Amino acid sequence: MSASQRALVTREPTRLRAARFGGQARAGARAAQLLQKLGLTRDWDLLLHTPQRYRDESTLTAIRDLVPGEEAQVEAVVEACQVVFRGRRQLVATLRDGSGELIVRLLHFFPSHQTLLEAGRRIRAMGVVRGGWAGVEMVHPQLRAADDAALPDRLTPVYPTTEGLPQAWIRRRIDRLLATAVQDDTLPEAVRIEHGLPDLATVLRFLHHPPLRTDLQALAERRHPMWERLKFDELLAQQLALRRARQERQRRAAPAVQADADRAGLTGKLLRSLPFALTAAQRRVWAEVERDLAASVPMNRLIQGDVGSGKTVIAALAAARAIESGWQAALMAPTELLAEQHFLRIEQWLAPLEIEAVWLTGRLRAAERRSALQALQQGRARLAIGTHALVQREVRFANLGLAIVDEQHRFGVAQRLALRDAAFAPHLLMLSATPIPRTLAMTYLADLDVSVIDRLPPGRQPVATKLVARRRRDEVLQKIRAEVGAGRQAYWVCPSIEEGKNTEASAAIRVFEDTRASLPELRIGLLHGALAPRERSAVMQSFVQGQIDVLVATTVVEVGVDVPNANVMVIEDAERFGLATLHQLRGRIGRGTQRGACVLLYDEPLSEAARERLKIVFDSNDGFEIARQDLRLRGPGEFLGARQWGLPLLRFADLERDQQLLERARQAAAALLLQHPQAARRHVQRWLPQATEFLDA
């Protein structure tokens, strides 16, 4: 990491030290630990610890007017207070205000509560009213001495907290910071004025203590205009970090991989030997990849393409280009099954070109592994295909020039980093069959170049999707018989079972046995993750070669499996699958010239959420539309996975609702880096103090 990059991600030096909490150091250290449980380690974190709701403490209610079930505030004099034993030790006080009597009951109390509730003291109690055997009462209300203090003229914040950290302590701490720390605004005044944004101090004071007549619904839903500044700042920080990451990567050296006829012109030979012609979309994407490879700065490109769109051939072409330029290439896949499918297909394409490829996974025997490692280190093997075993410490390449990561969202940041060197970086090509909505790409992929294969190969027809209740299972079996009778094959996919109740394998075995009993005349195969790797490979090859009519499988067939003759897929308990998985599974069929049929077999009754998911898949074959709906239902956290991407998820901005704000933040990031680099650095320090790993990924 360069010095400028380290400066960008240095933590803001405003730690919440024990001494800052006031009182004794031990008490301060305890408070710091409790704050850390809430993810609050800096003063800035506390300022952004916005209330989860608000209380209106500006009015008082007479005791006679209290309504059970409603929250209210009373001011009254303590008539009596004593510790009683009614099943458990309690502190019970009687309050009077001239209109009636209220019981205050504390099940957990301290000496300070007894002091506050001494007879004769005037106090204010705010809480939910309930009817008790002795009249109206409040259990554990908020208590404070009245002391003739004026009623507040603003709403009182109620913060998310943890046991041992009282609301009053959090309020006092945040109020002190509001009086001092918010004056430090990282956004230059010229930028604020250009975008019509209020100053930071005004915004934070409003959000922590809004006026009495504020629209609380708009505030809770973050639609209130005062939220715009924090959303903008958050989006701006991400855009700045991503742009800076791109700049840093452009400073690293990478091999200039260009076509070289003197090295046998492998790419041209591969194109001529393929049993199909590239589609217009594939040619466009290959031209983009080809241009990146020719540059002496590292490519950082993501290829998005729906299932079956032909991403693998682009990866093979890129590998051939690297190899013909004298470099090695590596392709990493998340599962052994997918890695093996890649190896078999790409090796078949490259074999006539006399390119030595090695297969590297965790299941290799020791002798096979040593041989593969030696071939890579000595440079004899020009291509390595495998799982995360490719990034183990003992794997050494002679001259790695291109790293390809398939289904890259399934890998963690550290695994992607392992393919790179501090000073020298091979080109990085990432593939994804999970289409990413535009707003998500703008927010999380701004440091990548994104190519989209937006057309399926000619002759492919959309898969017909059918929703069928489990009670009609016999009709589905008849459909399977008819398809196999016509010379085709079928998948029957089972869901995963929750850990502790059963195993994925036992669910597949049960369905396998039921299917075999229902279709005794057909050849039924079984594939699940608990099988030994060699068994899985043998079963898959039997299916590919047409020796199995119906393959009962778990979601191990979700990605990478390509059997053009398999034209029907039944997904058992489809209501238990996510949208992305359903779409990926459906993409395994219809890969030949016949139209495929996907049967979503569901159990009744369906929940509303399950009904909505199934309807989305039924209505659309468009992966980008399904991804957009998936994002709407699940949010960016589950859609991307925080660990996989490394970038902190948005806390305030909403990708659907705040698209225009995101566009403005992108424009502002470019201008800020150019015109106010120091302000840009401080802004990222404030919002993304732990962005180091992400900026390198």
N, C-alpha and C positions, 0 to 999 in steps of 0.2 A: 504494500500500500504506500502511495506517495505521501510526502509531507502535507501537501494540500488536502489530500483525502482524509488523512488523520485529523487535520484541523477541522474538517467539515463535521466529523462525527464525535468530537470530544464532548464529553458530558458537560452540561452547564454546571458551573461550580456553585450551585446553591443547594447543597445537601441539607436534609433535615437532621441536623446533629442533635445529640441528646441535650446539650446545653441550651439549645434554642427553645426547648419546650417549656422552660421555666420550671421552678421547683428543683427538687434534688435530681442529681444525675441518674439515679436508679429509676425514678419515675419517668424521666425523659427517655431513657433507653427503652423502657417498657412501651411508652407511647410510640416510639419509632418502630418497634417490632409490630405493633398493631397496625400502624399506618402501612407498613410494608405488606401486610396481609391483603390490604386493599389496593396494592400496586402503587402506593404513594411514597416516593422516595425523595422528591424535590419540592421546593416551594411552588414551582410551576404546576406540579401534579395536583397539589391541593387547590390551586386557583381554578384548575379545570375539573375539579371534583364537584360537578354541578348537582344541585338538589334533585332528589327523585320526586319530590312533591313540595307543596308549600302549605303553611297554616296561616289563617287569618286571625291574628291575636290583637286586632285593633278594636274589638268589641267585647263587651261583657254581657253575660246572660244572667238574669235573676234565677236563683235556684228553683223557684216555683214554676219557671217557664222551661226548665230542662225537659228534653224529649229523649226517652230511651232509644239507643241506636244511633244517635247523632253526636257529633263532636261539638263541644262548646267550652267556653272559658268563663269561670266565675271568680269573683273576688269576695272573700269572706274571712271571718275571724274564726280561728281555731277555738272551739269550745272545750274539747277534751281530746286527749291522745293517750293510748295505752297499747302495750304489747299483749295480745291475747293468743290463746291456743285453741284453734278450731280445726283439728286434724293436722295442722301445722302452725308454726310460729308466724304471726302476722302483726303488722303495725296498723292500727285502726284509729283514724281521727274523725271527729265530728266537726263539721264546719257550718256556720250560720251567717246569713247576710241580711237578715231582717224579713226575708220573704219565705224562708224555709230552711230545711236542714239537708246536708249532703254528707254522705259517708265516703271517706277516702281510705282505700285499702291497699297496703303494700305487702306483697308476699315475700319480696326480697328487699331488705333495707339495711341502712348503715346508721351509725350514731349521728351523722350529719342530717339524716332525714328526721330523726327524733328532735334534734335542735330546731330545725325549721318548723316543725309541727308542734312546738310548745304552745300550751294554752295561752290565749290572749294575743297571739301574733296574727297579723293580717297577711294573708297569702293569696296568690292567684293559682288556680288549678285548671289545667286544660287537658281534656281527654274525652273518650267516648263514654257517654252516659248509659248506664244499664239499671234495670230494676232489681232491687235486692230485697231480702226478707225484712230489712229494717228501713226500706225506702230507697230513693235513688242513690246510686253510688258510682264512683269512678275507681277503677283498679289500675294502679300504676299510672296516674296522670302525670303530666309535666307540672312540676311545682316550682314556684319561685316566690321570694318575699315581695310583697306589694311595694312597701317603702315609698308610697306616694309617687312612684315613677309614672311618667306619662305613658299612655298606651302607644305602641309602635304605629308609625304612619306608613309602613311598608309590610309586605308579606314576610313571614318568617320561614326560612328554608329548613327542610328536613332532608338530611343527607344519608346516602348509603353508608352503613357503618358496620362494625363488628363488635362482638361482646367485649366489654372493657373499655370501649372508646365512646364516651357519652356525646350526645348531640351538642350539648353546651360547650364542650371542649373544642369540637371541630369548628363550631361557629366562631368562637373567640379567636382561634388560630387563623381562620380564613379572613375574618374581619381585620386582623392586624396586617395581613398581607395585602388586602384590598386598599389599605391606607398607605402602603409603601411600594410594594413590588410591581404593581400594575402600571406604574409610570414608565417602565422600560418597555417600549413598543418596538418590536423588531421590524415592523412594516414602515418604510419611509412615508412621510406625509404626502409626497407627490403621488405615490402609488395609491394611498388611501383615497385621495381626492379623485384620482382618475377613475377608480372603481366605485366611488360613492359609498365608501365604508366608514363607519364610525370608529373613533379611537378605541383602543383595547380597554382602557380603564373604564370608560362609560359602559361598554358591553358587559364586562365582568361584574361591575357593581349592579347593573340591572338584573343579570341572570341570578345573582346570589340574593338580591333583595329587591324584587320587582315591586312597582307601585301597587296600591290596593286594588285598583280597578283593571289590572292587566288581564288579558284574555288567557286564562290558564290552560285552556284546551290547545290553543295555538302554541303556547310555550311548551307544553308536555309533548306535543307532536313535532316540535322543532320547526314549526312553520312561522313563528314570530320573526319579524325582521331583524331582531337583535341576534338571532342565531347565525345570520349570514356571515358575520365577520369571523366567527370561530370556524365555520365550515370552510370558508375561503382560505383561512390560514392553514388549516389542516391539509386541504387539497394542494395548496401552494407548496407546503413543505415536502409532500410526496413528489410533486413534479420537479422541484429543485433537486431533491436527492437522486431521482432517476436520471435527470439530465446530467447531473454531475458525474453519476456513475458511468454514463455513456462517454463523457469526455475523458474520464480516467482510463477507460478501456481502449479508447482510441490512441492513447499514448503508448500502449504496449505493442511489442513486436509480434508479428504473426507471419507465417510463410505465405509468400505470394504464389498461389497455386494457379498456374495457367496451363492451357492446352499446349502440349509439346509433341509434335509429330515425330520427333526423333526418339521419343520414348514409347513408341508403338501406337500412339493415338487411341488409348484404351476407351476413352469416353465415346468416341465416334464408333468404334467397333461394337461397344455395348448397345448403343442406340440402334445400329443396323441389325444386331442379332436378336433384339427383343421380338417376341411373337405378337406384338401389338404396336400401334403407333401412339405417341403421346397425344393427349387431348390438348386443346388450345390453352386450357387453364394450367395444365402441367408444363407446357412449353414456356408460358409466361413465368411461372414460379421458378423453373430451372434457370431461366435467363437471369432472374434476380439473385439466385444462389451463385451462379457462375460469376456474376459481376463481383459479389462479395468475396468469393474465393481468390479472385485475381488481385485483391488489395493486400497491402502489407500490414493492415491493422486487422485485429481479430473479428471475424464475422460473429454476430450474436443474433441469429435469426430463428424465429419460430414459424414453422409451417403448420397452419391449421387446415384441416380437411375433414369432411364428414367421413364416416366409416365407408370404406370401399372406394374412396376418391383417388387413390394411387399415390400416397405419400412415400411408400417404400421405394418405388422406382426412382424418385428424386434423391432419396438417401443413397441408393446404389450408384447413381450417376455422380453424386458428389464424392463418394468414396473412390470411384474410378478416376476422377479428376485429380484427387490428392495423390493417388498411387502412381499415376502416369507422370506426375511432377516430382516423384522421388520420395514422397512422404508416406507415412502409415496412417491408417484410419481405424477408428474404433466405433462400434455401435453398441449402446447399452440399453437393455430393455428391462422392465420391472419384474417379469416373471420368466421362469425357465421355459414355459410353453411358448410364450411370445418370442423369446430369444431364439428358441429352436426353429420356430416357423420362419423367422427372419434369416437364420443361418441357411436353412434348406433352400429357401427361395433365392437369396442373393448368391449363394455359392453356385446354384444352378445357372444363374445369369453370368457369373464371372468365370466359371470353370473353363469355358472355351478360350478365355483370355489368359489362361495360365497364371492366375493370381492365387497365391497361397493364402488361405484364410484359416484362422484357428477359432475354436469354440471354447469359451472359458466360463464355467459356472461352478458353483460350490459342490456339485455332485461328481466332478471328475476324480478318477483314481489318481493316486499320488504320482505315478509314472506319467500318465497323460498330462497332468498339470505341469510337471517339471518340463516336459517336452514343449508344451505350449508357451510357457514362460520363457524358455530359452530361445524359441523361434522369434518371439516378439523382441526380446532384448538384443538379439543379434541382427534383427532387421530382416530375417528370411521371410517371416510372416508379415504380409503387407496389410492385412485386415484382421481385426479381432472383433468377434461378436459374442456377447454374453450378457450376464446379469450384473448386479453390483459387484460381483467378483472381479470385474475389470478395474475397480478402483481400490483394491486391497493394496496394502503397503508393498508387498513383494512383487507386484506387477510393474515391470519397467519396459518402456517402449524405446526403441532406438531413435526414432524421430517422428513422434506423433504430430501430424499436421491437421487432423480433422477429428473432432469428437461429435458423434451423433447420439442424441438421447431421445428415445421413443417414449411416448406417454410420460413426458418429463415432469408433469405435475405430481407423479407418484414418487418422485425422488425428493429427498431432502436437500437443503441448500448445501450441506457439507459434501454430499455425494457429487453434486455438480462441480463444486470447487475442486474436488480431488482430480478432475480431468485437466486442471490448469496449473501453470507454474507462475511464480511470483513475477518474473520478468518476461517470460515468453509464454504466449497463450496460443494454443491451437485454435483453429476456427471451430465455432460451436454451432451446430445445427440441431434444433429441437423440433420434435414432431408431436402433434396433439390431435387426437380424434374427438376431443371434447371442445366443440366450438365455444369461444369466449365472446360474450356480448361486447359490443363496441365500447360502452362506458367502462366496463371492467378492464378491457385492454388499455384504454386511455389512462386509467388510474394505476394499474399494476404492471403494465408492460411497456411503459413509456420509454424504457431504455433498450427495448428490443426492436428489431425490424420484423414486421409480421407479414407473411405471405399467406394467401388464402387460395386453396384449390376449391373453387366454388362450383365445379361441375363434375358429375359422375361420368365415368367412361361411357361411350355410346353403346346402346343396346340394353343398358340397365333400366329396369322399370321399378317404380316405387313399390315397396312391399305393402301388400294389403294387410291391414291390422284388424283383428276381430276381438271383441270382448265377449268372453263366454263364461257363464257361471259354472262352478264346479259340478253342479247337479247334471250338467249336460256333457259330462266327461265322455260318455259312450259315443256321442256324435264326433268328438275330437278324435277318438280312436279310429272311427270309420274313415275320417279324413286322412289319417296316417296310413291306413291300409291302402286307400286309393292312390296316394302319392307313391308309396313304395311299389305298388302294382304297376305304376306307370314308369318305373325305373329310377325314381328319385329317392333321396334320403331325408332324414329329419333329425332335429335336435329336440330333446325334452329337458328343459333346464329347471333345476330345483333351487330354492332360496337357501341362504345360510341360516343356521339355527343359532339362537342366542347361546352364548357360552354358559355352561352350567346346566342347561336343560337338555341338550343333546349336541351332536356334532354335525357339521356339514356333511361329512361322509355318511353317517347313518341315515340322514334324510335322503341322500342320493341313492343309497342302497335300498331303502324302502320303496322309493318310486321305481327303481330298476326292477325290483321283484314284482311290484304291481303291474308294471308295463309288460314284463315278460309273461306274466300269467294271462294278461288280457290279449296279448298279441303273440301266441305261442308259435305261429308260423313264421315270424320275422326274426332276424338276427339283431339282438339287443346288446349294445355295449355300455360300459360304465366308466366314467371319468370324473375323478375328484382329487382334491389337493392332498389327501392322505395316502394316495398311491405312491409307490416308489417312482422316482423320475423315469427310470427305464420302462416301467409299466405304463406310465402316462404316455410316453413317447410311442410305445408299441400300439396302444389303443388308438391314439390319434392317427397313426399311419394306416392302421386297418380301416379307419373311417374314411381317410383320404382316398384309399385304394378301392373303396366300395365294398369292403368285406363286412361292414356293419350297416344295417338298414336304419336303425334308430339309436342315436347316442344320447344316453341319459347322463347329464353332466351338471356340475355346479357352475358358478360364474368364472371358472378357470377358462372358459371359452369366450369370455367377454371381449377380449382383444386379440388380434393377430391371427385368428383361425380363419382360413380361407378354403372352403370346400364348395366349389361352384355347383356341384350336383345336389347339395343339401338345400332344399327349397322350402321346407316347413320348419317352424320353430314353435314349440309349445312352452310357455313360461308359466310354471306352476306357482300358485300364490303370488301372482303378479303384483298384488296390492302392497306387498312387502318390499318391493324394489324401488329404488330412487329413479328419477327421470333419466339421468345420464346413463345409468346401467341398463335400463329398459331400451333406450335408443341404441346403445352400443351392442347389446345382444341382438336386437332386430337387424343390425347391420351385418351380422354374420351370414344372413341368407339373401337370396335374390342377387347373388354375385355371378350368376350365369346369364343365359338368355331368357329363361323362364321367369315369370313374375312370382316372387316369393309370398308366403302367407305366414304371418306371425299371430299366434293365438295367445291372448292374455287370459289365462285361466284364473279366475278369482273366487274367493270365498265370500259368502254373504253372511251378515249384512256388511256393506262397505262403510267406512268412516267417511266424513266429508273430505278430509285431506286426501285419502286414498282415491276416492271417486274423482277428485280434481286432477290428480296425477295421471290416472288412467285415461281420462278424457283428453288431456293434452297430447299424450302419445297417440291416441286413436285419431285425433284430428289432424296431426301434422307429421310429415316425414322430414321436415326441415330442421336440421340439427341446430342452426343458429336460433330459430324461434323456440325450440325446446330448451336450449341453453338460457335464453332470456327468461322464459317462464321458470326455469329451475333457479335462476338467480333471484327472481321475485319471491319464490317460495322459501328458499333456504338462506338467502343473504350471502354476501361475499365470503364470510368466514368459512362456511361449510363448502361453498362452491369451489374455492381455491385451496383452502387448507393453509393455515398460518405457517405451519412448520415447513411446508413444501416451498412456499414462496419467500418466507423470511421477512416480508414487509409487514409492519404493524397494520392491522385492519383499521378501517375508518371508525372513529367513535361518534362523530357528529354528522358528517355529510351522508347523504343518501344517494346512491348511484342513479336510481331511477328519477328521483325528484329534482336532483341538483345538477343535471347535465349541463345547463347553461353556465352554472358557477364553475364547473370543471373546465369548460372551454376557456373561461376568463382566467382561471388559475394557470392553465397551460401557457397562455399568452403572457401573463405577468411573470412567470418563471423565466422565460427567455429574456425579457427586458431586465429583470432584477439581476440575473447573473452577469449581464453585460454592463449595466449602469450602476448597480449597487452591490458588488460582490461581497463586501463585508456584511451587509445586512442579510444577504442570502445565506451566508455561512451561519450567522447567529440564529436565523429563523429555523434552519434545519437542526442546529444544536438544541433548540428549545423543544421542537416538536418530535424529533426522531433521535433521541440521545443514544439509542442502541442499534443504529442503522448500519454499523460496520459490516456485519456478516452479509446483510442484504446487498450492500453496495459492491461487494466483491463477487456476488453470485452470478 
